[in-house]
Amino acid sequence: MSLHACAPSAASRRRLLALASFGLAAWLLAACAAQPGLGDNPQELPTASDETDARRRARTRLALATGYYENGQHTVALDEQKKALQADPNFGDAYNLGGLIYMALGDQALAQSHFQRAIALNPRDGDALHNLGWLQCQQGQLAAANQSFERALAVPTYPGRARTLMAQGVCEARAGNLARAEAALMRSYELDAGNPVTAFNLSQLLYQRGDYTRAQFYVRRLNNSELANAESLWLGIRVERRLNNRQAMEQLASQLRRRFPQSRELLAYERGAFDD
């Protein structure tokens, strides 16, 4: 998955869904590094002529660090990230990537300090604001997370609005604010209807709220695509059961049994644990 794109390709999404649950996929989609080249000046878009030799050296190191981070080599990535900051201590993108690396290493305090430093260098860094918000959400700091997400969404040039709205919706749902969660997830879906994580979380929220007909619409679209996985099929089965659609239930169960024979979702289906 490219950290620079911040919106994974269809191939990247297929890999995520093949290897992970939608919950983990949500984290991976949300934890996106800043796009190199957007720079640290909140007023102007820098060009090559604006960069110092120190910034060019730092950017080269950051590219190496990003590659290692993408490959899961977090300690090596951290070493290259530190070298980027040695070359240019005011390189906000390097602090943002450092925050992601520390998140992967489980050091939330250092992750937060790095995101905050990136934001101090550029208060309009939507990616760093998003990443800080997602970290705060993981820590249960839901009010602070919502504030960080709103600051990211307020940046007019921020390209990651769909993923931030998705993350905001997930966090609102965790806080029990289901109406606000639905509103955020709906806005995210409108911006990126092809994102399977948004579709799944929106369908699941509607199911939990008892809005089974609307849940059916979104989960059916997901399950009719190549991005369906065991979780989405299981959710689809439960939705169709609530709507008394026995045939649709059995078709989804057949897919679940054929494609994911070792899944916990199939085990739950065979136990009849529809409401667990």
C-alpha positions as CSV (number, residue, x, y, z in Angstrom):
1,M,0.0,0.0,0.0
2,S,1.4,3.4,-1.0
3,L,1.7,5.8,1.9
4,H,1.9,8.7,-0.6
5,A,-1.4,8.0,-2.3
6,C,-3.5,7.9,0.9
7,A,-6.3,6.3,-1.1
8,P,-5.3,2.7,-1.7
9,S,-5.7,1.2,-5.2
10,A,-8.2,-1.6,-5.8
11,A,-5.3,-4.1,-5.7
12,S,-4.2,-2.8,-2.4
13,R,-7.6,-3.1,-1.0
14,R,-7.9,-6.6,-2.2
15,R,-4.7,-7.5,-0.4
16,L,-5.9,-5.9,2.8
17,L,-9.2,-7.7,2.7
18,A,-7.6,-11.0,1.9
19,L,-5.2,-10.8,4.8
20,A,-7.1,-8.9,7.5
21,S,-10.5,-8.2,9.1
22,F,-12.3,-5.0,8.3
23,G,-11.3,-3.7,11.7
24,L,-7.6,-3.9,10.9
25,A,-8.1,-2.7,7.4
26,A,-9.8,0.4,8.8
27,W,-6.6,1.1,10.8
28,L,-4.4,0.6,7.8
29,L,-6.4,2.8,5.6
30,A,-6.6,5.5,8.2
31,A,-2.9,5.5,9.1
32,C,-1.7,7.3,6.0
33,A,1.6,9.3,5.9
34,A,1.7,12.8,4.6
35,Q,2.2,13.2,0.9
36,P,5.8,14.3,0.3
37,G,5.9,17.6,-1.6
38,L,3.0,19.3,0.0
39,G,5.5,21.1,2.2
40,D,5.3,22.8,5.6
41,N,4.3,26.4,4.6
42,P,0.5,26.8,5.2
43,Q,0.2,29.6,2.7
44,E,2.1,28.5,-0.4
45,L,2.8,25.3,-2.3
46,P,6.6,25.0,-2.5
47,T,8.3,24.0,-5.7
48,A,11.7,22.5,-6.3
49,S,13.4,25.9,-6.4
50,D,12.2,26.7,-2.8
51,E,14.0,23.7,-1.3
52,T,17.3,23.9,0.4
53,D,20.0,21.3,0.0
54,A,19.2,20.2,3.6
55,R,15.5,19.7,2.7
56,R,16.4,17.6,-0.4
57,R,18.6,15.4,1.7
58,A,15.9,15.0,4.3
59,R,13.4,14.2,1.6
60,T,15.6,11.4,0.2
61,R,15.9,9.9,3.7
62,L,12.2,10.2,4.2
63,A,11.5,8.3,1.0
64,L,13.7,5.5,2.3
65,A,12.0,5.6,5.7
66,T,8.6,5.4,4.0
67,G,9.6,2.3,2.0
68,Y,10.9,0.5,5.1
69,Y,7.7,1.5,7.0
70,E,5.5,0.1,4.2
71,N,7.4,-3.2,4.3
72,G,7.0,-3.5,8.1
73,Q,10.6,-2.8,8.8
74,H,9.8,-0.3,11.5
75,T,13.1,-0.1,13.3
76,V,15.0,0.5,10.1
77,A,12.3,3.0,9.0
78,L,12.8,4.9,12.3
79,D,16.5,5.1,11.8
80,E,16.0,6.7,8.3
81,Q,13.4,9.0,9.7
82,K,15.8,10.2,12.4
83,K,18.4,10.8,9.7
84,A,15.8,12.9,7.8
85,L,15.4,15.1,10.8
86,Q,19.1,15.3,11.4
87,A,19.3,16.8,7.9
88,D,16.4,19.1,8.4
89,P,15.0,19.4,12.0
90,N,11.9,21.4,10.7
91,F,10.7,18.8,8.2
92,G,7.1,18.3,9.2
93,D,6.5,15.3,7.0
94,A,9.3,13.4,8.8
95,Y,7.6,14.0,12.1
96,N,4.3,12.8,10.7
97,L,5.9,9.5,9.5
98,G,7.7,9.2,12.8
99,G,4.4,9.3,14.5
100,L,3.1,6.4,12.4
101,I,6.3,4.4,13.0
102,Y,5.9,4.9,16.8
103,M,2.2,3.9,16.6
104,A,3.3,0.7,14.8
105,L,5.9,0.1,17.6
106,G,3.3,0.6,20.3
107,D,4.7,3.8,21.8
108,Q,1.7,6.1,21.8
109,A,3.3,8.9,23.8
110,L,6.1,9.4,21.2
111,A,3.6,8.9,18.3
112,Q,1.5,11.7,19.7
113,S,4.4,14.1,20.3
114,H,5.6,13.5,16.7
115,F,2.1,14.3,15.2
116,Q,1.9,17.4,17.4
117,R,5.3,18.6,16.2
118,A,4.2,18.1,12.6
119,I,1.1,20.2,13.3
120,A,3.1,22.9,15.1
121,L,5.3,23.2,12.0
122,N,2.2,23.3,9.7
123,P,-1.2,23.8,11.4
124,R,-2.9,23.0,8.1
125,D,-1.3,19.5,7.7
126,G,-4.5,17.5,7.3
127,D,-2.7,14.2,7.3
128,A,-1.0,14.8,10.6
129,L,-4.3,16.1,12.1
130,H,-6.0,13.0,10.8
131,N,-3.3,10.7,12.3
132,L,-3.4,12.5,15.6
133,G,-7.2,12.1,15.7
134,W,-7.0,8.4,14.9
135,L,-4.4,7.9,17.7
136,Q,-6.6,9.9,20.1
137,C,-9.5,7.7,19.1
138,Q,-7.5,4.5,19.9
139,Q,-6.7,6.0,23.3
140,G,-10.3,6.7,24.1
141,Q,-9.9,10.5,23.9
142,L,-13.0,10.8,21.7
143,A,-13.6,14.5,22.2
144,A,-10.0,15.4,21.3
145,A,-10.1,13.0,18.3
146,N,-13.3,14.7,17.0
147,Q,-11.6,18.1,17.3
148,S,-8.5,16.8,15.4
149,F,-10.7,15.3,12.6
150,E,-12.7,18.6,12.3
151,R,-9.5,20.6,12.0
152,A,-8.3,18.3,9.2
153,L,-11.7,18.5,7.4
154,A,-11.6,22.3,7.6
155,V,-8.4,22.5,5.5
156,P,-9.7,23.5,2.1
157,T,-7.0,21.6,0.1
158,Y,-7.0,18.5,2.2
159,P,-7.4,15.5,-0.1
160,G,-8.2,12.8,2.5
161,R,-11.7,13.9,3.5
162,A,-13.3,10.5,2.9
163,R,-10.9,8.6,5.1
164,T,-11.1,11.2,7.9
165,L,-14.9,11.1,7.8
166,M,-14.8,7.3,7.9
167,A,-12.4,7.4,10.9
168,Q,-14.6,10.0,12.6
169,G,-17.7,7.9,12.1
170,V,-16.0,4.8,13.6
171,C,-15.0,6.9,16.6
172,E,-18.4,8.4,17.1
173,A,-19.9,4.9,17.0
174,R,-17.5,3.9,19.8
175,A,-18.7,6.8,21.8
176,G,-22.3,5.8,21.3
177,N,-23.1,8.8,19.2
178,L,-24.8,6.7,16.5
179,A,-26.6,9.5,14.7
180,R,-23.4,11.5,14.3
181,A,-21.5,8.3,13.4
182,E,-24.1,7.6,10.6
183,A,-23.8,11.1,9.3
184,A,-20.0,11.0,9.1
185,L,-20.0,7.5,7.4
186,M,-22.6,8.6,4.9
187,R,-20.6,11.6,3.9
188,S,-17.5,9.4,3.6
189,Y,-19.4,6.9,1.4
190,E,-20.7,9.8,-0.8
191,L,-17.1,10.8,-1.4
192,D,-15.7,7.3,-1.9
193,A,-18.3,4.7,-2.5
194,G,-15.7,2.1,-3.5
195,N,-14.1,2.0,0.0
196,P,-15.0,-1.4,1.5
197,V,-14.2,-0.3,5.0
198,T,-16.6,2.6,4.9
199,A,-19.3,0.4,3.3
200,F,-18.9,-2.3,6.0
201,N,-18.9,0.1,8.9
202,L,-21.9,1.9,7.6
203,S,-23.8,-1.3,7.0
204,Q,-22.9,-2.6,10.5
205,L,-24.0,0.7,12.1
206,L,-27.3,0.6,10.3
207,Y,-27.8,-3.1,11.3
208,Q,-27.1,-2.2,15.0
209,R,-29.7,0.6,14.7
210,G,-32.3,-1.8,13.4
211,D,-32.4,-0.1,9.9
212,Y,-32.1,-3.5,8.1
213,T,-33.3,-2.4,4.7
214,R,-30.7,0.3,4.4
215,A,-28.0,-2.0,5.8
216,Q,-29.0,-4.5,3.2
217,F,-28.4,-2.0,0.4
218,Y,-24.8,-1.2,1.4
219,V,-23.7,-4.7,2.4
220,R,-25.2,-6.2,-0.7
221,R,-23.2,-3.9,-2.9
222,L,-20.1,-4.9,-1.0
223,N,-20.8,-8.6,-1.1
224,N,-21.5,-8.4,-4.8
225,S,-18.0,-7.0,-5.4
226,E,-14.6,-8.7,-5.4
227,L,-13.8,-7.0,-2.0
228,A,-16.2,-9.1,0.0
229,N,-14.7,-11.1,2.9
230,A,-15.9,-13.3,5.7
231,E,-17.0,-10.4,7.9
232,S,-19.0,-8.8,5.2
233,L,-20.7,-12.1,4.2
234,W,-21.5,-12.8,7.8
235,L,-23.0,-9.3,8.2
236,G,-25.0,-9.9,5.0
237,I,-26.3,-13.2,6.4
238,R,-27.5,-11.5,9.6
239,V,-29.2,-8.7,7.7
240,E,-31.0,-11.1,5.3
241,R,-32.1,-13.1,8.3
242,R,-33.7,-10.0,9.9
243,L,-35.5,-9.4,6.7
244,N,-36.7,-13.0,6.4
245,N,-34.9,-13.5,3.1
246,R,-34.1,-17.2,3.5
247,Q,-32.8,-17.8,0.0
248,A,-30.4,-14.8,0.1
249,M,-29.2,-16.0,3.5
250,E,-28.4,-19.5,2.1
251,Q,-26.6,-18.1,-0.9
252,L,-24.3,-16.0,1.3
253,A,-23.8,-18.9,3.7
254,S,-22.7,-21.0,0.7
255,Q,-20.2,-18.4,-0.3
256,L,-18.9,-18.2,3.3
257,R,-18.5,-21.9,3.5
258,R,-16.8,-22.2,0.1
259,R,-14.4,-19.2,0.4
260,F,-13.7,-19.0,4.1
261,P,-14.1,-22.6,5.5
262,Q,-11.8,-21.9,8.5
263,S,-13.3,-18.6,9.5
264,R,-14.8,-17.8,12.9
265,E,-17.8,-16.3,11.0
266,L,-18.6,-19.7,9.5
267,L,-18.3,-21.3,12.9
268,A,-20.7,-18.7,14.3
269,Y,-23.2,-19.4,11.5
270,E,-23.1,-23.1,12.1
271,R,-23.7,-22.6,15.8
272,G,-26.6,-20.3,14.9
273,A,-24.9,-17.5,16.9
274,F,-26.6,-14.7,14.9
275,D,-26.9,-12.2,17.8
276,D,-23.5,-12.7,19.5
